[in-house]
């Protein structure tokens, strides 16, 4: 069966499954719409959390970043997985014990301030909208290539799919849909990796294949890749760094604390029935996440090696452009792969020298999706990867849009401006706001702002500089008051946005070259996408200084903090 037919079967078959689940799990109350009725089993919630957390950035972009950045790309592995551990250990159980629906609601209660709640909503919306742009791009790219439709049409189809199961089912529908999406996603990611690992190294487990010898040789795969890329003038794959050591550290830290502060992931822990279930759910989610994240380095390295081997079949022998393989033609049609014959010899030359490099564009986001084609895998595997990429983008987009919707309908409308609204009215408002959020996300996917279009890493920086510190201080410091928390959040996200806007012209990864040309103008050489770590420090510092002036939180707030920090039956909490 041809690839296009198989892709339609896989993609629209999974869509039909999502619709069926959404109808079965449709929400009939605000509790089901916001937190799935707080009755999701920990294992199922762990799987849904994995799907919610592993976005198009994880499925599509991360291995592509590792493929082009090499060792420097490890910041994404360490940052995102490390951040999940922080979330699971330091935040999720305490937030679940507090028992509310949303992150802004917790911040409003803990800091006894509607202003704090509103500021948290604004920070949440800024971070979530920035993040959702990346998911929209993933949807458009996958549709554009595999279903051979225009990017905009693909985006509209994706918006329609999300609308059906997110608006109809709310968190309940999204939860059970994400469980199905996780299964699709993980199967689609690991199957081609197993095939390619077997072909290159003879090992079925990609994690082992990455550190193994190539089939029929005494050369290790990574040594071969180092040799190939350095011969072409690129940095050695296994030692290339993402700027300075300080920048690597700041990047990793920003991704870690940003992950721990992402509201759409935190909301997942409000859906389980107890604090114990929240802890169990966090452990299961880490297991499910690890399946993909331990495979990603192998996918990135093998994809980069296959790409070079295809374009340069033998040392010093470049492929004639007229003889380029079908996968090359397919991705050229999307505009994400471009060739320019600079020397007029009719051959493809892919080297580090910008003036001689004729592969003028190799979008990193194509690497995972194109990898099965480059490796000549069966059509059903290629179709499966397309369905997996869409599942990743749709699952996270739904979670982000629900976080935005609930922050507006529950936190702003019911919590601040229309406090007497009925449950039925709030549910209707939530669905209307969700619809408007989807339309806005689609618009941003078609017309992404310059400062956010390049990477989803910026969203993590914004969450790191605003939400994470407020949650940490809210849980582990009884003394931080409302004015201190508001000042910290405003200062943290403000300084981060200011830095990003100031440097937005140099903050993107384009093709295979990481744009470091104006690094000397960066604050201690820190990339704008990594500046969330600095913003978080500013947040903590400002909150601490303001608290010294305004005084500690009231006694009843300090007792509330003791209550959700200490297990039932334990003695009184102290600061000692």
N, C-alpha and C positions, 0 to 999 in steps of 0.2 A: 504494500500500500504506500502511496506517495506521502511525502512529509506533510504537505499542506492538509490533506485529509486527516492524517493521524493527529496533527496538531489541533484541528477543529474538534475531533472526538475527545481528546484529552482535556482541552481547555474548557469546552462547553459542557462536557460531562462533569467536570469538577464544579462548574458554575451551577449546574442543575442540583448537584449534591448540596451546595451551600444554600440554595433557595429552599430545598426541602427541609433542611435543618432549621433554617430561619422561621419557616412556617410552623414547624413542630414546637420550637422554643420561643415563640413570640411572647413579648412582655405584656402583661396585663395590669401591672402596678408600677409605681415609681421604684419600689425596692427591686423588682425584677429588671427594670430599665437601667438602673444605675449600678447595682451590685449583684445581679442575677439571683436575688432573693437570699443571698448569703448561704446557699445550700450546695455549692459545687464541691465535689469530692477532691481531696488534696492532690491525688495523682492526675485527675483530669485537669484541675486548675494548673498544675505544674506543666502539663502539655500545652494548655492554652497560653500560659505565660511565656513559654518558649516560643510559640508562634508569634505572640504579640511583640516580644522583645527582639526576635530575629527578623528584622525588617528586610526590605530590598537592599539596604546597606550591607547587611550580613550575607544575604544570599547572593546578590549580584555584585556589589561593589567591593566587599572586603577582600575576596580572593584576587580580584583585579588589582587592588591597591598593593597587595602582597606580591603579585606577579611583577609589577613595575617598580616597586620600591624595595623589594627584597627584605633584608633584615629590618630596615626602617619601618616596614609595614607591620612589624610585630606590635607596635603601639596600639593598634586597633584590637588585636587579640588580647593583649594584657589589659588594656583599658576597659573594654566592654565586659570581659568575663570577670575581671577584678571588681568592677563596679557592681555587677550583679551580686557578688559575695557581700559587698558592703550593704547593699539593699537588704539582702536576706538576713544578715546578722544584726545590723544596727537600726534598721527602720521598720521593716515589714511587721514583725510581731507587735511592736509597740503601737503602731498606727492601727493595726487590726483590733487591739485591745481597747483603743479609744472608741471604736465602733461607729464611725461616721462614714459618709458616702464618698467624699472627695478630699483631695489634698488641701484646697483652699478652705474647706469647712474645718478641717483640723487646725489649720493656721489661724483662722478666725477665732475658734474656741480657745486654743492655747494662748493666744496673745490678746484675748478678750477685746477684740477690735474689729469693727466692720471695715475700717481702713486697711488693716492688715489683710483681711480677706479679699478686698478688691485689688490690692497690689499683687497678691498671690495669683489672682485670676489673670491679671494683665501679664505677669511673668509667664504663667502657664500657656496662655494663648500665643505669646511671642515665640516661645520655644517650640510649641507643638506645630504651629503653622510653618515654621522654618523646617521642621523635621518632615512634615507631610509633603513638602515640595519634592523631596527625594523619592518618596513612595510614588508620587504621581509620575515622575520621570521613569521610574522602573516599569510602571504599567504601560506607559506610552512606548518605551523601547521594546518591551516584549511583544506587544501587539503589532507594532510597526514591522518588526522583523518576521515573526513567525506566522502571523495571519495576513501579512502583506497588505495592511491597511494603513492609512495615514495616521501619523502620531496623534493628531487631535481626535480622530475617530476612535482610536484605541483608548485614549484617555476618557472619552465620553462613555464608552462601554464599561470601563472599569468603575467610573463614578456611579453608573446605573446599578452595577452589581453590589457595590458597597451600600448604596441607598436602600436596596431591597432588604438586606439582612441586618443592617445597622439600625435603620429607622423602624423596621417592623419588630425586631427582637431586642434592641437595646443591648445591654451587657449580657443578658441571658442568651439572646440569639448569637451575639458575637462570640461568647465563650465557647459554645458548642460548635460553631462554625470554625473557630480557630483550632479546635482539636482536630477536625478533619484537615484543615490547612496545614497543620504541623505534620501530619502523616504524609500528605502529598509533598510537602517541602523537603522533608528529610530523606524520603525515598528518591526524590528527583536529584538531590544533591549528592547522595552517596553512590547511587548506581553507576553513573558515568565515571566517578572517581575510582571505583573498583575496576571497571573495564580498563581505564587508562593506566592505572597502577600495574595491573597484570601485564599489559602490553609493554610497558617500559621497564619494569623491574621483575616481573614474575610473581609479585606478592599481591594477594587479593586485598589486604588491608592497606589503604593509602598512607596511614600513619606510619606503618613500617616501611612501605615502599619509598617514602621520602628520604629515609636514611640508608637506603640499600643500593647495591650495585645495579647498573644497567644490564639488561638481558644480554648474555653473550660476551660481556666485557668484564674487566677488573676495575672499571671506573665507576665511582659512586655518582648517583644522579646529581647531587648538589655540586660536586666537583666539575662534572660535565657542564652544568649550567653556568658556573663561574667562568669556565674557560670560554664558553660561547659568548657571553655578554661582554667580557673584557676584551676579547678579540675584536668586537665591534665598537669598542671605545666607551662602553657603559661601565658604571661602577660595579665592583665585584658584588654579586648577588647576596652572598652570605655575610657581608660586612658593611654594606651601604647603610648610612645613618640618615635619619630625617632631620637634617640640620645639626645643631650642636647637641651635646649631651644634656644640657639644661633644657633645650627645646623638646628632646625626646621625653625627659622626665615630666615636663609641664604638660605635654600632649597626652601622655598616659594618665596622669593625675586628672586632667580635665575630663577625659573620657570616662574615667572611673567614677568620679563624684557626680558627673553629669548623668551617667546611667542610673546611679542610685537616686537621682532627683527627678527622673522622668515620670510625670504624673500618670500617664496611661499605663505604665508598668506597675506602679504602686497601687493603682486602683484594683488590680487583679487580686491583691491580698485582702481586699474588703469583701470578696465574693465567697470566702470559705466560712464555715460555721463557727470556728473558734480560733483562739490564739495558737493552740497546739496544732491545729490544722494549717494555720498560716506558716508555721515553722516547717512542717512536713511538706507542704506545697512548695516552699522555697527550695528544699533539698531535691525534690523530684524535678523541679524546673531546671536546676543546675545539671542534673543528669541528662535531661533531654537537650539542653543547650550544648553540652559538651560533645554530643555526637556530631553536630555540625562543626563546631569550632576546632575540634582536633583534626578534622579532615581538611579544613580551609588552607593551611599552609601547603599541604600536598597538592591541592587543586591549583593554587597560585603558581607554585614552582613548575609543575608539569605543564600547565597552560603556557607559561612563558617559554619553556623549552620547545614545546610543540610548535608554537608560533614561529620561533627562529628557524627550527628545522624545516618548516614548510617553505619559508621565504628563501632560506639559504640551505638547499639540500646537502651541500658539501662545502668545506672551507674554501672561501674565495670564489665560490660559484653561486651567483645570484639567479633567482628565478626570473624568466622572461615574463613581462607583464601580460602578454597575449596568452601565456600558458598558465595563468593564475587559476587556482582551484575554484570550485563552485562556491565554497563557503566565503571566499574572498569577494566574489561578485555579489553574493547575497548581502553581505554587510556593507559593501560599497553603496548599495541601493538605499540603505538607511541614512547615509551621510555620517555615520559614526566611524567609518574607515575610509581614508582618502589617500590617493597616490598621486604624486606629481613627478614626472620624469625630468629631473633637473639637469641631468647630463646628456639626455637624448639617446641613451644606449638601449632603451626599450626594456631594461631590466629593473627589478625592484631592489633598491638598496636601503637597508634599514640599519642605520648607524647612529652613534651618539652625536656626531657633528651636525649641528642644526643646518648648516649650509649645504651639506651633502646628503642629509637624510631625506629620502624621497617618500617615506611613509609620514606624510605631513600630519596625519591624524590617526591615532589608534586609541579610541575612547576606552578607558579602563573598564567601563561598565559592560563591554561586550565579552570580556574574557570568559566568564563562567557560562554565559549563554552560547558563545561560539565554540567553546572548548570541545563539546562532543562532535561538532561538525569538523573541526580541525583534525581531530583524532580519527575521523571516518567511522564513527560509531553508527549503529543501526538507527533508522529514522524514528523508531518508537522511543529510543532514549532521548533523542533531540526534542521530540514532542513532549516527553515527560519533563524535561528541564524547563521548557516554556511554561508548562502548567505550574511547576514549582516556583519559578520566578514570580509569576502572577500571584500565587498563594502568599508568598512572602510579603509582597507589596500591599496586597489587599488586607491581610491580617493586621499589619501595623497601622495602615491608614484607618481602618475601622476603629482601632483602639484609640488612636490620636483624636479622631473626630468625636468619639464619645467623650473623651476627656474635655475637649473644647465645649461640646454641647452641654455637658453636665455642669461645667463651671459657670456657664451663662444662665441656664435655666434653673439650676438648683442653688448656686452660690450667689449670683447677682439678683435674679428675679425673686425667688422664694426667700433667700437669705437676707436680702437688702431692700429691694425696691417694691416687691409685691408679696409681702410676708403672709398675707391672708389667702393666697391662691390655694384652690382645692387640689387634691391629689390628681384628679382627672385633668384639671387645667394644667398642672405642672407636667404631666405626662405628655399632653398635647404640645405644650411649649417646648419640651425636650425634643420632640420629633420635628417640630418646625425649625428649631435652631440647628438640629442635626442636618436637615435638608439644606439650610442656608450655608452651613459649614462645608458641606460637600461641594456646593456650587463655588464657594470661595476657594476651596482647595483645588478644584478643577481649573479655575481662572489662574491661580498661581502656578499650577503645573504647565499651563500654556504660556504664561508670561512671567517667568520667575524673576524676582528682583535680583539685581546684580550681586548684592552682598550675600545672597543665600543660595544661588543657583549651583555653585561649585561643589558643595559637599554638605552632607548631613552632620558632619562633625561639629559645625557651628551650633546646631541645636543643643548638643550635649554641653557645649561651653556656656550657653545661655542658661540651661537648667542648673549647671554646676555653680554659676555665679549668683543665682537668685534663690532657687527653691531648696537645694540641698542644705546650705547653711541654716536656713530658717527651720528646717525639719530637725537637723542635728541639735541646734540650740534649744529647740522646743522640747526635745525629749531628754537631753542630758544636762541641761542647765535650768534650774528652777528660777533663777534670778532674772533672766532676760525678759524685759517687759515689751509692751506693744510698740512704743515709740522707737526703741532700740531695734526691734525686728524690722519695722517698716523702713527705718533709715538704712539698715544693712542691706535689705533687698534692693532698694532703689539705688544705693551706691554700687552694689555688686553688678547688677545687670546694666546700670548706666555706664560704668567705666568699661565694661566688656563691649557694649554696643558702640561706644565712642571709638575704641581701639579698632574694632572691626570696620566701621565706616571709614576711618582714616586710612586704613590699609587695604580696603576691599579690592583695589586694582591689582594687588599682587598675591592674593590669597588662594588662588586656585591651582589645582593640578591640571595641566593641559597636555594631552597626549602622554608621552613617556617622561616628560621633563617636569620635575618639581620646581615651581617658580620661586627661587630663592634670591633673585637678582637684587632686591632691595632689603635684604636681611639686615644690613647695617643700620637701617632706620627702625628696626623693630626693637621693642623694649627687651633688653638683654638677649636679643636674638630669638624671641619667642614668637612663633607663628600666630596670626590672629585666631586661627581655629583652636589653638592651645591656650588662649588667653583666659578661658573660663577658670583655670586654676588660680590665676592672679585675681580675677574678679571675686572668687570665693574667699580668698584671703582678705580682700578689701571688705567684703560683706561681714566676715567674722570680726575684723578689727573695728569697723564703724559701729557695729552692734554693741561690742564690748565697751567702747568709749562712751557711747550715748547712754548705756545702762549705768555707767558710773555717775553720770550727771542726773538722770531721771529717776534713779533708784530701782530697787528690785520689784518683781511682779508681786501682786497682792497675795495674801496668805492662801485664799481659796484656790488660786491658780497653782501655787506651789504644792498644795495637797493633791490637786488633780494630776500634776506631773508625777508625784510619788505613786499615785494609784496605778497609772498605766506603765510605770517603770518596774514595779515590784510584783512578783508572782503572788497569786492569792495565798494567804496564810503566812506570808513572810512578815518580818518585823518592819518597822517604819524605816523609810529610806532616809539616808543622810547624805551630806555632801562630802563625807570623809571616806 
